[in-house]
Amino acid sequence: QVQLEESGGALVRPGGSLRLSCAASGGTFGNYAMAWFRQASGKERDFVAAIRWSSSITRYADSVKGRFTISRDSGKNTVTLQMNSLKPEDTAVYYCAADIYDDTLQATVGAYDYWGQGTQVTVSS
């Protein structure tokens, strides 16, 4: 059973930076895709970024390209989302997800098999 636990959410001012971490356990991650999604209050859960565990190939939503960076540490089984130049519209609950059957970096919620509980990111002055 794969378990994912996010951390690092906080209140940050516009233009600031934040680093989210996802600790993964219970699986063999070599063929997985790992992703971050976010869900603002009253809205659908949206794709943010994904990474192929085996090769570190990445994919980003257009809204975060150039500002966010996803990475993974295979030794620690963690996935990190570095968020820079944060905007109020980045405010959301951020979720870590794992696709254990397909590492082609899907951007849809339904493609992912395991989810964390989420961590709140609030960007406000």
C-alpha positions as CSV (number, residue, x, y, z in Angstrom):
1,Q,0.0,0.0,0.0
2,V,1.5,3.3,-1.1
3,Q,1.3,6.1,1.4
4,L,2.0,9.7,0.6
5,E,2.4,12.5,3.1
6,E,2.7,16.2,2.2
7,S,4.4,18.9,4.2
8,G,5.5,22.4,3.9
9,G,2.3,24.4,3.3
10,A,2.2,27.8,4.8
11,L,1.0,31.4,4.5
12,V,3.4,33.4,2.3
13,R,3.4,36.9,0.7
14,P,3.0,37.4,-3.0
15,G,6.4,37.1,-4.7
16,G,7.6,34.7,-2.0
17,S,8.8,31.1,-2.2
18,L,7.8,27.9,-0.6
19,R,9.0,24.3,-0.8
20,L,6.6,21.4,-0.5
21,S,7.7,17.9,0.2
22,C,5.9,14.6,-0.3
23,A,7.2,11.6,1.6
24,A,6.4,8.3,-0.1
25,S,6.4,4.8,1.4
26,G,5.1,1.4,0.8
27,G,5.9,1.0,-2.8
28,T,8.6,0.3,-5.4
29,F,8.8,3.6,-7.1
30,G,11.1,2.8,-10.1
31,N,8.2,2.8,-12.6
32,Y,6.0,5.4,-11.1
33,A,5.0,8.9,-12.1
34,M,4.6,11.3,-9.2
35,A,2.7,14.5,-9.4
36,W,1.4,17.5,-7.6
37,F,-2.2,18.8,-8.0
38,R,-3.9,21.6,-6.3
39,Q,-7.5,22.5,-5.4
40,A,-8.6,26.0,-4.6
41,S,-11.8,26.5,-2.5
42,G,-14.9,25.7,-4.6
43,K,-12.9,24.6,-7.6
44,E,-11.8,21.4,-9.3
45,R,-8.5,19.7,-8.5
46,D,-6.0,20.8,-11.2
47,F,-2.7,19.4,-12.4
48,V,0.5,21.3,-11.4
49,A,3.5,19.2,-12.2
50,A,4.7,15.6,-12.6
51,I,7.9,13.7,-12.7
52,R,8.9,10.3,-13.9
53,W,10.7,8.6,-11.0
54,S,13.1,6.6,-13.2
55,S,14.4,9.4,-15.3
56,S,13.3,12.7,-13.7
57,I,11.5,13.8,-16.9
58,T,9.1,16.5,-15.9
59,R,5.8,18.1,-17.1
60,Y,4.3,21.4,-15.9
61,A,1.0,23.2,-16.1
62,D,1.3,26.3,-18.2
63,S,0.3,28.4,-15.2
64,V,3.4,27.4,-13.2
65,K,6.1,27.0,-15.9
66,G,9.2,29.0,-15.0
67,R,8.1,29.4,-11.4
68,F,7.7,25.9,-10.0
69,T,10.2,23.1,-10.1
70,I,9.4,19.4,-9.3
71,S,12.2,17.1,-8.3
72,R,12.6,13.7,-6.6
73,D,15.2,12.2,-4.2
74,S,15.2,8.5,-4.8
75,G,17.4,7.9,-1.7
76,K,14.9,9.5,0.6
77,N,11.7,8.6,-1.4
78,T,10.6,12.2,-1.5
79,V,9.2,14.4,-4.2
80,T,9.6,18.2,-3.8
81,L,7.8,21.1,-5.3
82,Q,9.8,24.3,-5.2
83,M,7.5,27.3,-5.7
84,N,8.9,30.7,-6.5
85,S,7.3,34.0,-7.4
86,L,4.1,32.9,-5.8
87,K,0.8,34.7,-6.7
88,P,-2.5,34.9,-4.8
89,E,-4.0,32.6,-7.5
90,D,-1.6,29.9,-6.3
91,T,-3.6,29.6,-3.1
92,A,-4.9,26.1,-2.8
93,V,-4.6,22.8,-1.0
94,Y,-1.7,21.0,-2.7
95,Y,-1.8,17.2,-3.1
96,C,0.8,14.7,-3.9
97,A,-0.2,11.8,-6.1
98,A,1.3,8.5,-7.5
99,D,0.5,6.8,-10.7
100,I,1.9,3.2,-10.2
101,Y,0.8,1.8,-13.6
102,D,1.8,4.5,-16.1
103,D,4.8,6.8,-16.0
104,T,3.9,8.9,-19.0
105,L,3.1,11.9,-16.8
106,Q,-0.7,12.2,-17.1
107,A,-2.4,15.5,-16.1
108,T,-5.7,14.1,-15.1
109,V,-6.9,13.3,-11.6
110,G,-8.3,9.9,-12.7
111,A,-4.8,8.7,-13.8
112,Y,-3.4,8.7,-10.3
113,D,-3.9,5.8,-7.9
114,Y,-2.7,7.1,-4.6
115,W,-3.1,10.5,-3.0
116,G,-1.9,12.3,0.1
117,Q,-4.1,14.3,2.5
118,G,-2.9,17.7,1.2
119,T,-1.2,20.7,2.5
120,Q,-2.6,24.3,2.5
121,V,-0.7,27.0,0.6
122,T,-2.0,30.5,1.1
123,V,-0.5,33.4,-0.8
124,S,-1.7,36.7,0.6
125,S,-0.3,40.1,1.8
